[in-house]
């Protein structure tokens, strides 16, 4: 018996992809295996670590818990689409300045989540940023640098 695929269009980092997807394939696997964008990491594959965080239509999501066919027509931003050429996003710059990574495995998901968090505008304090970033785990212990980086960018946005 042949498996039925579904024609799906995804706009990933401003590029249109026409794909034929099996209905059970996660967005994470589509990004990594079909589109060959390997910056988004597969951590737990159960939505518990946040390594697979990307932005869909401007909102952060766990791509391992999302089926690719469900995002037909959506705008998806992965870590590869954050910088503007050689110009890093302010969050990327702040991560470097605050040494907000060690092994780097969680960094793509942390950065996508941080950008989404700032766009949401819900976090008003350091404690709220920590809480709203708690779904993105760093096993190396760079959490202090991560929160410091986010707070620096948040403070900069408040002055603009």
N, C-alpha and C positions, 0 to 999 in steps of 0.2 A: 504494500500500500504506500503510495506516494504522499509525502507530507505537503500540505498546502501552505504556501507562503502568502504573505500579504504585501502588496505594493505600499511602500511607506516613503514619504519625503521628510527628511530631517534637514534643518538649516543649522549646521554646526560651524561655529566660528565664522559666520557670514558666508559659508559655502553650502550650496544646495546639493544634497545627496539623494539619489533615487535608489532605493533599496528594496529587495524582496526579502522580507523577514519572516521567520517562523514565529508563531504567536507567543512562544514561551521564552524567547531570548531577551535577556535583560538589556536595558540601555547601556549598562556598563560593558557588556560583552559586544554590543554593536559598535560602541566607540573604539574599543581596543582591537577587536578581531575583524570587523568589517571595514571600518574607516581608518584603522591603524593609527589612532591617536592613543599612545600608551602612557601619557602623562597622568591620566586618571587611574588611580591604583585600585586593585582588588585586594581588600584586606580580609575581612571576615566573611564577606558574601552573605551576610545576614542583617545588614543595616545597623550594626552595633558600634562600628569604629569610625565611620565618616570618611575613610580614605577615598571613597568613590564619589564624594560630593562634587556636583556640577551645578550650573545654573540653567534652568529651563524657564524661558520667558521671564527672566530676571529674578526668579526665586530659586533658592538653593534646595536641592533635592538629593536623595541618596540614589544614585543611578543603579545600584545593585538590586534595589527593591522596585524598580520601575521597568515595565516591559517596553521595549523599543517601539512596538506598534502603537502603544498608547500615546506616544509623543509625535504622531504624524502631524506635520505642518508646524511644529514648534521650533522656536529659536533656542539653540543649546549653546552654552559657552563652557568650554573646558579650560584647563590651565593653559593650553596652547593658544587660546584666544584672548588672554587677559592683557598682555602687553600690546602696545601699538608699535610694531616694528622693534626697534632697539630701545624705545621709551618704555620703561617698566611702569606698571600701575603703582600708585602710591603705596598700596598694601605690600606689593613685592619689594619695593624699596625699603619700607619699614621693617619687613621680615629680615632683610639683610642687615640693616643698621642695628637691630635688636637681637641678632643671632637667634632668630626664632625657629631654628631647625637644627637638628643634629644629623640623624641618618638621612633625613629628607623624604622618607617614604610617605609620611602623612601630609607633607607640605602642600601638594597640589589641592587636596581636599580642604585643608585648613585655609588656604588662600581663597578658594572659591566660597567657602562658608563665611569667611570674614567679609568679603565683598558683599555677599547677600545680606549678611547681618547689618552692615552699614546702610544698605539700601532700604531695609525694613524699617529703620529708624526707631526700633523699640528699645534698644539698649541706651539707657541714660547714664549708667554708672559702671564702674569697673566690675562690680559684683554681677550686674545684669549681663555684661559682656561675657564674663566667665560662665554664667548659667546658660546663655544662648549658644555658646561654643562647646558646651559639655558633650555634645554628640560627636565631636571630633576628638579622637584620642591621640595623644602623643606618648608613646611608650618610652621615649628617650628623656622625657622630663623638660622639654623646651616650653612648657605651658606659660611660664612667667614671661619669656621673651615674646611669645605669640600674643598674649594679652597686652603687653606693653606696646607692641607694634600696632595692634588694632586701636588702642587708646590714643596713640600718637596721631594716627590718621583721623580718628574721630575728632580729636581736638582741633586738628588742622581744618577739617570741614566746618566746624563751628565758627571759625574765624573768617570763612570765605563769604 
